[in-house]
Amino acid sequence: MKKNIRWSSLLLSVMLLAVLLLAGCKNSDQAGRDEQDRSGEEKQLTLDEQVDALVAAMSTTEKVGQLLMFGVQGAEITDDAKYVLHQFHYGGVILFDRNLQSADQTKKLVDDLQKNADEKLPLFVAIDEEGGKVVRGSSFITPPPSQEDIGRKGEPALARAQAVEIAAKLKDIGVNVNFAPVADVGSGNGRSYSDDPQETGKFVKAALEGYKEGNVICALKHFPGIGRGKVDSHTEISDIEASEKELRSVDLLPFRDVIDSIDKGRNFDYMVMVGHLKYPAFDANHPASMSPKIITGLLREELGYQGLVITDDLEMGAIANHQDFRQAGAAAIMAGADIVLVCHEYEHAEQAYMGIYDAVKAGTISEARLDESVRRVIKAKLLHGLQPQK
């Protein structure tokens, strides 16, 4: 009898151990599933949630840097370039012929710039490859025909095909932003598709679709249209002496057509570059690039564009002859721009950066206003495959 009791006790112990092990396995399996569920939730963050998380992780110095695009010197990365990238956290660079000797050399330069940026997101790498007289790297990038030459053929599909071809060549060397197409009406020098605003709009829309296909961000320029300009803004500022009715029915029309025809969810397919001329019919006191009435009032609120707004180069005479870079940088952001472009001198880019930074610290530019632009920059980068750096 005692022997049977011992066997019964042993059997009961074995059964109890099996139950505990089974429960432990289930708990372990459940914990694993819970962990997978949590991981899955993290991976399923919406785009806006990803943007918010990245903005929250940035310091003020990093945020301000995302609002600057600067020009680098030389065909290979220098210690000066490494220093400013690290010190000011710039969000983008623009390349000129001084940077472009060959395809392989350019690829290495861009790769080195990306590696040394040491930011949470990769750099915008931009270029001006319009076609005609405005081209870069012509020793190894076949210059495209001018927009005027394409427009004369009367077939917008040609503008799209050209944009696809340009995008492929730029992507191959690491460029992800092209400051084209020109949306100005009748600006001369081969830069406009047409003197007719409706025809211009058709070709601009076609080009935009080509860049979209090639996954290169393009830029409609120069808002609200510089076709009437009599003085080159590289040299000096001037007024566009036209009535509001004339500006709306001609100069503004291609921009309006594109913004109206492209779904608002695709605003980040392209940037809008704002020029430095003055338009007294819209704002008698400020150049377009520093005008709240033109950028915030006209472009954003009236036309409904909520994508990235970038200024033309602040080193142009239209701006540089009249105010310092600290003032200009802060004024552009306060007007509603998201990115300030400084193409040549490191010192000038630094001054523009400090102008924005000091304005944020003083409260002249609120943290909310700063975050608004940083969100747009980050969103555009994520949408175009510029994923967070590991």
N, C-alpha and C positions, 0 to 999 in steps of 0.2 A: 504493500500500500504506500509506504513512504517513497518507494522507488517511483511509483506512478505519479505521486505528488511532485517529486523532483523533476520528472520529465514534463509534467504539465507546466510547472513554473518556468522551466527553460523554454518551452514552446511559447508561453505567453510573453517572455522577455524578447524572444526573437521577433514575434509578431509586432510587439510595441516598437522595437527598433526599426522595423521595416516601415511602419506607419510614420515614424518621425523622419526617417530618411526621405520618404515619399513627399511628406509635407515640406521638408527642406528644399527638395528639388522643385516643387511647385512654387515655393516662395522665391527661389532663385530664378526660375523661369519667369515669374511675374515681374521680379525686379529687372530682369533683362529686358522684358517687353516694355516696362515703364521707362527704362533708360532709352530704348529705341524710340518710344513715343516722344520723349522729351527732345531727343536728337532730331526726330522728324519735324517737331514743331519749330525748332531752330532753323532747320533748312527750309521751312515753308513760310518764313517771314515774307510779308509783302514788300514790294519795292520801296514804298514809303517808309515802312518800318526799318528796312535796312539803311535807308538814308538817315533817318532819325538817329539810329544807333551810332552811325559813323560821325554825325555832327556832334552828338553828345560826348564822344570820345576825343574830340579835338580841343586843343587849347586855343585861346584867342589868336596867338601868333600863327598857329597853323591855319585857322579860318581865314585870316587876312591874306595869307599867302595864296590861298586858292583863288583869290580875286585878282591875281596878277599874272600876266603873260609877258615874258621878257625875251629879248634877243640875246643869244650867246655869241661869243667871239671865237673865231678859229674853226679849223676843220677837225680838231680833236678836243676832247674835254680838257680844260685847264684847271689849275688849282683855284683860280678865281671863280670859275664856274661852279666848282664843287663847293666852295665856301658859300656863295650866295644861295645855292640850292639848299644847303643845310641851314643856313642862318635865317633865311626868309621864307622857306617852305613854299616857294612859288609853285603854282598849280599847272603852269604851261610854259612852253617855249615856242618861239617862232624862228624858222630857219631862212637864211638868205644865201645868195651865191657864195658869200665868204665861208659858209659852212659846208658847201656841196662840191666835192671834187670828183667823186665817183659813187656808184651805187654801194659798193662794199664799204667804202669809207663812211658814207652817210649812215648806213645800217649800224656800223660800230659806234659812231658818234651818238646816235639816238639810243642805242642800247646802253652806252655808258651814262648818258644823261638820266635814263630811267633808273639805272642801278644806284646812281648817286643822289637821286632825289630823296630817297629814304622817307617817303610819305606813305600815308595810309592807302592812297590810290595812285595809279600811274599818272604821268603828265599828259596833258594835251600837247601834241606836237603839231604845229601849224606851219602853213606855207601859203604863198600867193601864187597859185598856178591857174590864172584866168584863161590864158591863151593870148595869141597875138604878141603885143609888146610887153605884157606883164607875165613873165614866166621865170622860173628858177631852175637851176641845174640843167641848163640846155645842153651841156656836154654829154649827158647820159640820159636825160629825159627828153624825148622828142617833143619839141614845142607844139602845142595844139594850135589850131587856127584861132583867130580872134572871134569873139562873140559876134561882132558885126558880120564877119564872113559867113558864119553859120546862119545868122538871122536872114541874110540876103537870100538864102536858098528856100526860105519859107516853109521849112519842115522842122517843127519842134522835136520830132523823134531824133534828129541829128544832134540836138543839144543833149538829149538823154544819153545817146550812144557815146558822145564825147565825155560826158561826166563819168560814165561807167569805166571808160578806158583810163581816164586820169586817175580815178579812185584806185584802180588796180595797181597802177605804177606807184602811187603814193603809199599805199598799204605795204607794198613790197619793201620800201625803205624805212618803214616805221612811222610814217606820217599819218595822223588820224583826223586832222582838220584841214580843210582847204578854204581859204578866204575867197570864195567864188560861189555862185555867179554874181555878176554885177546886175542889179535890178534897176539901175538908173536909166532914164529915158533920154536917148540922144546925147550922151555925154561926150562923144567924139573920141578920137584916138583908137577907134576900133573896139572900144570897151563895152558898148551897148548893143544889144540884139537888134534894136529898132528905135526909130523916132516915134513910133506909135505905141502908146502905153498898153493897149490891149494885146498887141503882138508881143511886146516885151514880156508881159505877164505869162503868156503861153510858153515861151521859151524858158523862162525862169522856172516855172513849174516842172517842165520836162527835165531840166538839169537837176533840180532837186530830187526827182525820182531816181535819176541815174546815180547820184551820190548815195541815196538811201540804199539802192541795190548793192553798191560797192562798200557799204558800211563805213563811209567817211562822212564826218559831220561837215556840212557846207555852211556858208555864211552869206545871206542876202545883204548886199551893200549898195549904196551908203545911205541908210535911212535918214530922213524921209525923201531922199533923192537929190543928187547933186548935178543932174544933167544941165541945169540952167546956170551952173557956176561959171563965173567969168575969171576968177582968180584961183589958181591951184592952191588948195589948202595945205600942201606941203610947204608953201612959201608964206602965205598970209591968210588971215580970215577975211571973209567978205559976206555981204548980205545977199540973199536970194530975193530980189525985188519982184515978187509975184503975189497976186491976191490969194486968199485962202481958197477961193473957188478954183483958181487955176492949179494950185498945188494939189488939191484933192482930186481933180478930174484928170490930171496928167501924172505928175511926179509920184504921188502917193499910190496911184492905182495898181501898179504891179505888186507892190508890197501887200496891199489890201487883198488883191486877187489870190495871192498865194496863201495868206493867212486864213482867208475865208474858205478856200477850197481844200485845205489840208485839215483833216480831223484834228481837233484840239488836243487829243491824246498823243498826237505826233509832233507837238511843238518842239520836242527835243531832237527831231531829225536834223534841225538846222539852227544856227545862230542868226541874229540880226546884228549887223555892224552899223553903228551910228556914226555919221560924219561930223565934221567940225564947223560946217558953215552955219550962218545964222539965218533964221526964217522969221522976219518981223511979223508976218501974218499969224504965226503960231506963238512966238515968244521973241519980243524985241530986246530982251536983256541977256540972253545966254546962247552960246553955240548949241547945236542940237545935242552933242555928246554930254552936255552939262545942264540940260534943260529938263526939269521935272515935268513941265507942260508937254514936252514932246515925247520923252521916254515913258514916263508913268501915265500921263494923261492921255496922250494920243495913241502910242504903241500898245501899252498894256491895257488900259481901261477901255478906250474906244474900240480899238481893233481886236482886242482880246488875246493878244499874243502873250503867252506865259513861259516861253522858253528862255534861252540864254541871250542876253544883250551884252555885246562887247563894244568898246569904243575903238575908233581908229587910233593910230599911233599918237600918243600924247607929245611926242617929240616934233611933230609937224609944227611949222611956223604959226599956223592958225591958233595954236594953243601956247606953244613954248615962248612965243614973242610977247605974251601978255600976262602970264602968271607962272608961278613956280610949280614944280611937279607935286609938291605936297598939297597945295591948294587944288590942283587939277585932279589928282587921284581921289581925294575926298569928295570933291564936287560931283564927279561922275557917279560915284556910288550913291550919294545922297539923291541924285536925280533919278536913279533907278537902274543904272547899269550894273551888271554882275561881274564883268571882267574888264580890267583896265589894261590896255596894250601899250607897252613901252619897248620899242624895237631894237635899240642900239646900245645905249650906255648903261652899264651896271649901276652907276651912281644915280641916274635918273629913275631907274626902276626902284632903287632903294628909297629914294625920296618920296615917290608915289606910295610905296608901301607904308612908310612912316606917317604920311599924311592921313591915310586911312586908319592906321593903328591908333594914332593920337586922337582922331575924331571919335573912335569907338571908346577909348578910355575916358574921353571927356563927356561922353554921352551925346555928342552931336550926331553920331551914327549909333542908333540903339543896337543892343545885342539882338533884338528881334529882327531888325533890318539886316544886320550882318548875317544872321542864320538863314534868312530868306534867300540871299544870293548863294550862300554856301550850299544850301539844299539843292538849288538848281544845278550848280556845278557838279555835285556828286551824282545827282540823278542822271544827268547827261552822260557822265562817265560810265555809270553802271549799265545804262541802256545800250551803250556802244561797246560793251565787253571789256571795259577797263576796270577789272575786278580788284578788290583790296589786295594789297601786297602782303605776302606771308612773312 
